[in-house]
Amino acid sequence: MNFDRQLISGQQGLLEKGILELSRQDAELARLLDDEVVRQHNTLSLVASCCTVDPRTLAASASALVNVTAEGGPGKRYHAGCLNVDKVESLAIERAKSLFGAQYANVQSHSASNANYQVFSALLKPGDTFLGMSLDHGGHLTHGSPVTVSGTFYKAIGYGTTDEGLIDYEEVRRLAHEHHPKLIVCGATAYSRVVDFARFREIADEVGAILMADISHIAGLVATGLHPSPVDHAHVTTTCTHKQLAGPRGGLILSGRDANDIVPGFNLPFSRILDRAVFPMMQGAPAVNIIAAKAAAFGYAQKPEFKQYITRIRHAADTIADAFNAHGYEVIGGQTNNHTVLIKLRGELTGTIAEEALEECGITVNKNRIPGETRSSFVTSGLRIGTGALAQRHMDEIGCKKVVELVCRILDAVHIVSEKEYRLNPELRDGFINEVQSVCRDYPILSYTQ
Ligand SMILES: *Cc1c(COP(=O)(O)O)cnc(C)c1O
């Protein structure tokens, strides 16, 4: 069909008009949106999952595709009008496959949690047993925590880390032989070392289990070869698209060499079972505008700039681990192989106090449990630091050392009252805020500056 393009302002006109109208007619909301850009620019995020989306990806997510209902997949929709949508989704799928060297990709999951539940609901029956890393040792909520579907609909068995903070593969093997899980989940949220996916597959094969790898936290390292890829070791790999991939909030399901193998007990290959699990089992129509943003992010992730950014993430993590060691803090496991550094806090200082005191000064970071934790998960004795956002600010070694020094000075200035209460001298705090803002100005988020 040859459409008339006259009078049509296109995607660019649409976005410009939208932003203008928002500021004219809904100043209250427009102001809040601006405030958030200013807040992000003036605070230092050390949150391990944090990163800033590229403006191209942001624009794709705000496209007119949002208007299209498109249940099904490319070429097999339950709705008409999917001409462009099919092309966009196919592009996202092809880019995801090429980025991760996968045979299969489904780009429709609304989040990584959804993707995980889609895999569970495809491969497990309620009450079936699966093995996952326990939350206390760095696993994700969806890997079997009793406060989620994963820990209530299924029988979740948790494995953990050794006192050195490394995954206890012998425990994984022992639990696998003892409980005969249908599924083993590997991958973590707070783990700073390499995950040995091949070893997990060996254990899964020994007991006839399916292996799922959740690489939400390390997807950028995996995509650029800076962490071994699970795609051909695990039967299924899941990830979110908004952490290291710097894409929109969403999920992704991949499969490698097992994609076309028949799933034990199903008579269908993994690819078919997984597609069916996303739609119609767990979701309705996909968010096609978000799929476009995923395509933009996967495209960006194949460029040399992306590899440079992920390389900066690794260097910053090494610098930060060394700097904390130099300031006398214990780094869990002694070092890091990815983007996270886990710190044990000293004396009476708890994770919750450290998190709050740092936020008061403009540094955001997460409290974290440590191996052999004695405090509750609301209190904790550690911090989890990630370098994604620092790497996006092009922070060099000098900047990273300055950040660690600032964090240490703030923590030293905290006057501890109880596990959750503290005081911070307001004058000192204002001084810290100024210092943080000066670091933010020295290393700006480039897409936010004029
Ligand atoms: C962040 C994370 C998720 C959840 O991602 P959402 O998209 O927020 O649901 C799942 N698994 C792991 C390992 C994560 O780190």
The ligand as an SDF file (V2000), in Angstrom:
LIG
                    3D

 15 15  0  0  0  0  0  0  0  0999 V2000
   16.3770   -7.5720   38.3540 C   0  0  0  0  0  0  0  0  0  0  0  0
   16.2640   -9.0440   38.2440 C   0  0  0  0  0  0  0  0  0  0  0  0
   15.0570   -9.6530   37.8690 C   0  0  0  0  0  0  0  0  0  0  0  0
   13.7510   -8.8960   37.7930 C   0  0  0  0  0  0  0  0  0  0  0  0
   13.6480   -8.0340   36.7870 O   0  0  0  0  0  0  0  0  0  0  0  0
   12.2640   -7.2530   36.5560 P   0  0  0  0  0  0  0  0  0  0  0  0
   12.3150   -6.9780   35.1020 O   0  0  0  0  0  0  0  0  0  0  0  0
   12.3340   -6.0590   37.4250 O   0  0  0  0  0  0  0  0  0  0  0  0
   11.1540   -8.1530   36.9120 O   0  0  0  0  0  0  0  0  0  0  0  0
   15.0380  -11.0250   37.7090 C   0  0  0  0  0  0  0  0  0  0  0  0
   16.1370  -11.7650   37.9180 N   0  0  0  0  0  0  0  0  0  0  0  0
   17.3150  -11.2240   38.2970 C   0  0  0  0  0  0  0  0  0  0  0  0
   18.4980  -12.0970   38.5160 C   0  0  0  0  0  0  0  0  0  0  0  0
   17.4020   -9.8430   38.4790 C   0  0  0  0  0  0  0  0  0  0  0  0
   18.5680   -9.3180   38.8790 O   0  0  0  0  0  0  0  0  0  0  0  0
  1  2  1  0
  2  3  1  0
  2 14  2  0
  3  4  1  0
  3 10  2  0
  4  5  1  0
  5  6  1  0
  6  7  2  0
  6  8  1  0
  6  9  1  0
 10 11  1  0
 11 12  2  0
 12 13  1  0
 12 14  1  0
 14 15  1  0
M  END
$$$$
